[in-house]
Amino acid sequence: MIQRQGKPLATKAVEKIQVLVVVLSISFFFSVVSWCRINIQFMSKFCYSK
């Protein structure tokens, strides 16, 4: 009975963790992309001003 009840909870926890990892990786990727875009714009303005 303990195994039967415990298994679905474990799979649910694993699914939640996987979703969290995916969301975190996507948000991290977008933050890096936006940061790179800002840096490129800043560098291009800096270079053009020179």
ZAMAR-209498 format. One record per atom (N, C-alpha, C, CB): residue number from 1; x, y, z; residue in three letters. Coordinates in Angstrom, 1 decimal. Glycine has a CB too. Layout:
! ZAMAR-209498
@k = NUM; c1 = X; c2 = Y; c3 = Z; r = ala $
...
//
This chain:
! ZAMAR-209498
@k = 1; c1 = 0.8; c2 = -1.2; c3 = 0.0; r = met $
@k = 1; c1 = 0.0; c2 = 0.0; c3 = 0.0; r = met $
@k = 1; c1 = 0.9; c2 = 1.3; c3 = 0.0; r = met $
@k = 1; c1 = -0.9; c2 = 0.0; c3 = 1.2; r = met $
@k = 2; c1 = 2.0; c2 = 1.2; c3 = 0.8; r = ile $
@k = 2; c1 = 2.8; c2 = 2.4; c3 = 0.8; r = ile $
@k = 2; c1 = 3.5; c2 = 2.7; c3 = -0.5; r = ile $
@k = 2; c1 = 4.0; c2 = 2.2; c3 = 1.9; r = ile $
@k = 3; c1 = 3.9; c2 = 1.6; c3 = -1.2; r = gln $
@k = 3; c1 = 4.6; c2 = 1.7; c3 = -2.5; r = gln $
@k = 3; c1 = 3.5; c2 = 2.3; c3 = -3.5; r = gln $
@k = 3; c1 = 5.2; c2 = 0.4; c3 = -3.0; r = gln $
@k = 4; c1 = 2.3; c2 = 1.7; c3 = -3.5; r = arg $
@k = 4; c1 = 1.3; c2 = 2.1; c3 = -4.4; r = arg $
@k = 4; c1 = 1.0; c2 = 3.6; c3 = -4.3; r = arg $
@k = 4; c1 = 0.0; c2 = 1.3; c3 = -4.2; r = arg $
@k = 5; c1 = 0.9; c2 = 4.1; c3 = -3.0; r = gln $
@k = 5; c1 = 0.6; c2 = 5.5; c3 = -2.8; r = gln $
@k = 5; c1 = 1.8; c2 = 6.4; c3 = -3.1; r = gln $
@k = 5; c1 = 0.1; c2 = 5.7; c3 = -1.3; r = gln $
@k = 6; c1 = 3.0; c2 = 5.9; c3 = -2.8; r = gly $
@k = 6; c1 = 4.2; c2 = 6.7; c3 = -2.9; r = gly $
@k = 6; c1 = 4.6; c2 = 6.9; c3 = -4.4; r = gly $
@k = 6; c1 = 5.3; c2 = 6.1; c3 = -2.2; r = gly $
@k = 7; c1 = 4.4; c2 = 5.9; c3 = -5.2; r = lys $
@k = 7; c1 = 4.9; c2 = 6.1; c3 = -6.6; r = lys $
@k = 7; c1 = 4.3; c2 = 7.2; c3 = -7.4; r = lys $
@k = 7; c1 = 4.6; c2 = 4.8; c3 = -7.4; r = lys $
@k = 8; c1 = 3.0; c2 = 7.4; c3 = -7.4; r = pro $
@k = 8; c1 = 2.4; c2 = 8.6; c3 = -8.1; r = pro $
@k = 8; c1 = 2.9; c2 = 9.9; c3 = -7.6; r = pro $
@k = 8; c1 = 0.9; c2 = 8.6; c3 = -8.0; r = pro $
@k = 9; c1 = 3.1; c2 = 10.0; c3 = -6.2; r = leu $
@k = 9; c1 = 3.6; c2 = 11.2; c3 = -5.7; r = leu $
@k = 9; c1 = 5.0; c2 = 11.5; c3 = -6.2; r = leu $
@k = 9; c1 = 3.6; c2 = 11.2; c3 = -4.1; r = leu $
@k = 10; c1 = 5.9; c2 = 10.4; c3 = -6.3; r = ala $
@k = 10; c1 = 7.2; c2 = 10.6; c3 = -6.7; r = ala $
@k = 10; c1 = 7.2; c2 = 11.0; c3 = -8.2; r = ala $
@k = 10; c1 = 8.0; c2 = 9.3; c3 = -6.6; r = ala $
@k = 11; c1 = 6.4; c2 = 10.4; c3 = -9.0; r = thr $
@k = 11; c1 = 6.3; c2 = 10.8; c3 = -10.4; r = thr $
@k = 11; c1 = 5.8; c2 = 12.2; c3 = -10.6; r = thr $
@k = 11; c1 = 5.4; c2 = 9.8; c3 = -11.2; r = thr $
@k = 12; c1 = 4.8; c2 = 12.6; c3 = -9.7; r = lys $
@k = 12; c1 = 4.4; c2 = 14.0; c3 = -9.8; r = lys $
@k = 12; c1 = 5.5; c2 = 15.0; c3 = -9.4; r = lys $
@k = 12; c1 = 3.2; c2 = 14.2; c3 = -8.8; r = lys $
@k = 13; c1 = 6.2; c2 = 14.6; c3 = -8.4; r = ala $
@k = 13; c1 = 7.3; c2 = 15.5; c3 = -8.0; r = ala $
@k = 13; c1 = 8.4; c2 = 15.6; c3 = -9.1; r = ala $
@k = 13; c1 = 8.0; c2 = 14.9; c3 = -6.7; r = ala $
@k = 14; c1 = 8.7; c2 = 14.5; c3 = -9.7; r = val $
@k = 14; c1 = 9.7; c2 = 14.5; c3 = -10.8; r = val $
@k = 14; c1 = 9.1; c2 = 15.4; c3 = -12.0; r = val $
@k = 14; c1 = 9.9; c2 = 13.0; c3 = -11.4; r = val $
@k = 15; c1 = 7.8; c2 = 15.2; c3 = -12.3; r = glu $
@k = 15; c1 = 7.3; c2 = 16.0; c3 = -13.4; r = glu $
@k = 15; c1 = 7.4; c2 = 17.5; c3 = -13.0; r = glu $
@k = 15; c1 = 5.8; c2 = 15.6; c3 = -13.7; r = glu $
@k = 16; c1 = 7.0; c2 = 17.8; c3 = -11.8; r = lys $
@k = 16; c1 = 7.1; c2 = 19.3; c3 = -11.3; r = lys $
@k = 16; c1 = 8.5; c2 = 19.8; c3 = -11.5; r = lys $
@k = 16; c1 = 6.6; c2 = 19.4; c3 = -9.9; r = lys $
@k = 17; c1 = 9.5; c2 = 19.0; c3 = -11.0; r = ile $
@k = 17; c1 = 10.9; c2 = 19.4; c3 = -11.1; r = ile $
@k = 17; c1 = 11.3; c2 = 19.6; c3 = -12.6; r = ile $
@k = 17; c1 = 11.8; c2 = 18.3; c3 = -10.4; r = ile $
@k = 18; c1 = 10.9; c2 = 18.7; c3 = -13.4; r = gln $
@k = 18; c1 = 11.2; c2 = 18.8; c3 = -14.9; r = gln $
@k = 18; c1 = 10.6; c2 = 20.1; c3 = -15.4; r = gln $
@k = 18; c1 = 10.7; c2 = 17.6; c3 = -15.7; r = gln $
@k = 19; c1 = 9.4; c2 = 20.4; c3 = -15.1; r = val $
@k = 19; c1 = 8.7; c2 = 21.6; c3 = -15.6; r = val $
@k = 19; c1 = 9.5; c2 = 22.8; c3 = -15.0; r = val $
@k = 19; c1 = 7.3; c2 = 21.7; c3 = -15.1; r = val $
@k = 20; c1 = 9.9; c2 = 22.8; c3 = -13.8; r = leu $
@k = 20; c1 = 10.6; c2 = 23.9; c3 = -13.2; r = leu $
@k = 20; c1 = 12.0; c2 = 24.1; c3 = -13.9; r = leu $
@k = 20; c1 = 10.9; c2 = 23.7; c3 = -11.7; r = leu $
@k = 21; c1 = 12.6; c2 = 23.0; c3 = -14.2; r = val $
@k = 21; c1 = 13.9; c2 = 23.1; c3 = -14.9; r = val $
@k = 21; c1 = 13.8; c2 = 23.7; c3 = -16.3; r = val $
@k = 21; c1 = 14.6; c2 = 21.7; c3 = -15.0; r = val $
@k = 22; c1 = 12.7; c2 = 23.2; c3 = -17.0; r = val $
@k = 22; c1 = 12.5; c2 = 23.8; c3 = -18.3; r = val $
@k = 22; c1 = 12.2; c2 = 25.3; c3 = -18.3; r = val $
@k = 22; c1 = 11.3; c2 = 23.0; c3 = -19.0; r = val $
@k = 23; c1 = 11.3; c2 = 25.7; c3 = -17.3; r = val $
@k = 23; c1 = 10.9; c2 = 27.1; c3 = -17.2; r = val $
@k = 23; c1 = 12.1; c2 = 27.9; c3 = -16.9; r = val $
@k = 23; c1 = 9.8; c2 = 27.3; c3 = -16.2; r = val $
@k = 24; c1 = 12.9; c2 = 27.4; c3 = -15.9; r = leu $
@k = 24; c1 = 14.1; c2 = 28.2; c3 = -15.5; r = leu $
@k = 24; c1 = 15.1; c2 = 28.3; c3 = -16.7; r = leu $
@k = 24; c1 = 14.8; c2 = 27.5; c3 = -14.3; r = leu $
@k = 25; c1 = 15.3; c2 = 27.2; c3 = -17.4; r = ser $
@k = 25; c1 = 16.3; c2 = 27.2; c3 = -18.5; r = ser $
@k = 25; c1 = 15.8; c2 = 28.2; c3 = -19.6; r = ser $
@k = 25; c1 = 16.5; c2 = 25.8; c3 = -19.1; r = ser $
@k = 26; c1 = 14.5; c2 = 28.2; c3 = -19.9; r = ile $
@k = 26; c1 = 13.9; c2 = 29.1; c3 = -20.9; r = ile $
@k = 26; c1 = 14.1; c2 = 30.5; c3 = -20.4; r = ile $
@k = 26; c1 = 12.4; c2 = 28.8; c3 = -21.2; r = ile $
@k = 27; c1 = 13.8; c2 = 30.8; c3 = -19.2; r = ser $
@k = 27; c1 = 13.9; c2 = 32.2; c3 = -18.7; r = ser $
@k = 27; c1 = 15.3; c2 = 32.6; c3 = -18.7; r = ser $
@k = 27; c1 = 13.3; c2 = 32.3; c3 = -17.3; r = ser $
@k = 28; c1 = 16.2; c2 = 31.7; c3 = -18.3; r = phe $
@k = 28; c1 = 17.7; c2 = 32.1; c3 = -18.3; r = phe $
@k = 28; c1 = 18.1; c2 = 32.4; c3 = -19.7; r = phe $
@k = 28; c1 = 18.5; c2 = 30.9; c3 = -17.7; r = phe $
@k = 29; c1 = 17.7; c2 = 31.5; c3 = -20.7; r = phe $
@k = 29; c1 = 18.1; c2 = 31.7; c3 = -22.1; r = phe $
@k = 29; c1 = 17.6; c2 = 33.1; c3 = -22.6; r = phe $
@k = 29; c1 = 17.5; c2 = 30.6; c3 = -22.9; r = phe $
@k = 30; c1 = 16.3; c2 = 33.4; c3 = -22.3; r = phe $
@k = 30; c1 = 15.8; c2 = 34.7; c3 = -22.7; r = phe $
@k = 30; c1 = 16.5; c2 = 35.9; c3 = -22.1; r = phe $
@k = 30; c1 = 14.3; c2 = 34.8; c3 = -22.5; r = phe $
@k = 31; c1 = 16.9; c2 = 35.7; c3 = -20.8; r = ser $
@k = 31; c1 = 17.6; c2 = 36.8; c3 = -20.1; r = ser $
@k = 31; c1 = 19.0; c2 = 37.0; c3 = -20.7; r = ser $
@k = 31; c1 = 17.7; c2 = 36.5; c3 = -18.6; r = ser $
@k = 32; c1 = 19.6; c2 = 35.9; c3 = -21.0; r = val $
@k = 32; c1 = 21.0; c2 = 36.0; c3 = -21.7; r = val $
@k = 32; c1 = 20.8; c2 = 36.6; c3 = -23.0; r = val $
@k = 32; c1 = 21.6; c2 = 34.6; c3 = -21.8; r = val $
@k = 33; c1 = 19.8; c2 = 36.2; c3 = -23.8; r = val $
@k = 33; c1 = 19.7; c2 = 36.8; c3 = -25.2; r = val $
@k = 33; c1 = 19.4; c2 = 38.3; c3 = -25.1; r = val $
@k = 33; c1 = 18.5; c2 = 36.1; c3 = -25.9; r = val $
@k = 34; c1 = 18.5; c2 = 38.7; c3 = -24.2; r = ser $
@k = 34; c1 = 18.2; c2 = 40.1; c3 = -24.0; r = ser $
@k = 34; c1 = 19.4; c2 = 40.9; c3 = -23.6; r = ser $
@k = 34; c1 = 17.0; c2 = 40.3; c3 = -23.0; r = ser $
@k = 35; c1 = 20.2; c2 = 40.3; c3 = -22.6; r = trp $
@k = 35; c1 = 21.4; c2 = 41.0; c3 = -22.1; r = trp $
@k = 35; c1 = 22.4; c2 = 41.1; c3 = -23.3; r = trp $
@k = 35; c1 = 22.0; c2 = 40.1; c3 = -21.0; r = trp $
@k = 36; c1 = 22.5; c2 = 40.1; c3 = -24.1; r = cys $
@k = 36; c1 = 23.5; c2 = 40.2; c3 = -25.3; r = cys $
@k = 36; c1 = 23.0; c2 = 41.3; c3 = -26.2; r = cys $
@k = 36; c1 = 23.6; c2 = 38.8; c3 = -26.0; r = cys $
@k = 37; c1 = 21.7; c2 = 41.3; c3 = -26.5; r = arg $
@k = 37; c1 = 21.2; c2 = 42.4; c3 = -27.4; r = arg $
@k = 37; c1 = 21.5; c2 = 43.8; c3 = -26.9; r = arg $
@k = 37; c1 = 19.7; c2 = 42.2; c3 = -27.6; r = arg $
@k = 38; c1 = 21.3; c2 = 44.0; c3 = -25.5; r = ile $
@k = 38; c1 = 21.5; c2 = 45.3; c3 = -24.9; r = ile $
@k = 38; c1 = 23.0; c2 = 45.6; c3 = -25.0; r = ile $
@k = 38; c1 = 21.1; c2 = 45.3; c3 = -23.4; r = ile $
@k = 39; c1 = 23.9; c2 = 44.6; c3 = -24.8; r = asn $
@k = 39; c1 = 25.3; c2 = 44.8; c3 = -24.9; r = asn $
@k = 39; c1 = 25.7; c2 = 45.1; c3 = -26.3; r = asn $
@k = 39; c1 = 26.1; c2 = 43.5; c3 = -24.4; r = asn $
@k = 40; c1 = 25.2; c2 = 44.4; c3 = -27.3; r = ile $
@k = 40; c1 = 25.5; c2 = 44.7; c3 = -28.7; r = ile $
@k = 40; c1 = 25.1; c2 = 46.1; c3 = -29.1; r = ile $
@k = 40; c1 = 24.8; c2 = 43.6; c3 = -29.6; r = ile $
@k = 41; c1 = 23.9; c2 = 46.5; c3 = -28.7; r = gln $
@k = 41; c1 = 23.4; c2 = 47.9; c3 = -29.0; r = gln $
@k = 41; c1 = 24.3; c2 = 48.9; c3 = -28.3; r = gln $
@k = 41; c1 = 21.9; c2 = 48.1; c3 = -28.5; r = gln $
@k = 42; c1 = 24.6; c2 = 48.7; c3 = -27.1; r = phe $
@k = 42; c1 = 25.5; c2 = 49.6; c3 = -26.3; r = phe $
@k = 42; c1 = 26.9; c2 = 49.7; c3 = -27.0; r = phe $
@k = 42; c1 = 25.7; c2 = 49.2; c3 = -24.8; r = phe $
@k = 43; c1 = 27.5; c2 = 48.5; c3 = -27.3; r = met $
@k = 43; c1 = 28.8; c2 = 48.5; c3 = -28.0; r = met $
@k = 43; c1 = 28.7; c2 = 49.2; c3 = -29.3; r = met $
@k = 43; c1 = 29.3; c2 = 47.1; c3 = -28.1; r = met $
@k = 44; c1 = 27.7; c2 = 49.0; c3 = -30.1; r = ser $
@k = 44; c1 = 27.6; c2 = 49.6; c3 = -31.4; r = ser $
@k = 44; c1 = 27.5; c2 = 51.1; c3 = -31.3; r = ser $
@k = 44; c1 = 26.4; c2 = 49.0; c3 = -32.2; r = ser $
@k = 45; c1 = 26.7; c2 = 51.6; c3 = -30.3; r = lys $
@k = 45; c1 = 26.5; c2 = 53.0; c3 = -30.1; r = lys $
@k = 45; c1 = 27.9; c2 = 53.6; c3 = -29.7; r = lys $
@k = 45; c1 = 25.5; c2 = 53.3; c3 = -29.0; r = lys $
@k = 46; c1 = 28.6; c2 = 52.9; c3 = -28.8; r = phe $
@k = 46; c1 = 29.9; c2 = 53.3; c3 = -28.3; r = phe $
@k = 46; c1 = 30.9; c2 = 53.4; c3 = -29.5; r = phe $
@k = 46; c1 = 30.4; c2 = 52.4; c3 = -27.2; r = phe $
@k = 47; c1 = 30.9; c2 = 52.4; c3 = -30.3; r = cys $
@k = 47; c1 = 31.8; c2 = 52.4; c3 = -31.4; r = cys $
@k = 47; c1 = 31.5; c2 = 53.5; c3 = -32.4; r = cys $
@k = 47; c1 = 31.8; c2 = 51.0; c3 = -32.1; r = cys $
@k = 48; c1 = 30.2; c2 = 53.7; c3 = -32.7; r = tyr $
@k = 48; c1 = 29.8; c2 = 54.7; c3 = -33.7; r = tyr $
@k = 48; c1 = 30.1; c2 = 56.1; c3 = -33.2; r = tyr $
@k = 48; c1 = 28.2; c2 = 54.5; c3 = -34.0; r = tyr $
@k = 49; c1 = 29.9; c2 = 56.3; c3 = -31.9; r = ser $
@k = 49; c1 = 30.2; c2 = 57.6; c3 = -31.3; r = ser $
@k = 49; c1 = 31.7; c2 = 57.9; c3 = -31.5; r = ser $
@k = 49; c1 = 29.8; c2 = 57.7; c3 = -29.8; r = ser $
@k = 50; c1 = 32.5; c2 = 56.9; c3 = -31.4; r = lys $
@k = 50; c1 = 34.0; c2 = 57.1; c3 = -31.6; r = lys $
@k = 50; c1 = 34.2; c2 = 57.4; c3 = -33.1; r = lys $
@k = 50; c1 = 34.8; c2 = 55.9; c3 = -31.1; r = lys $
//
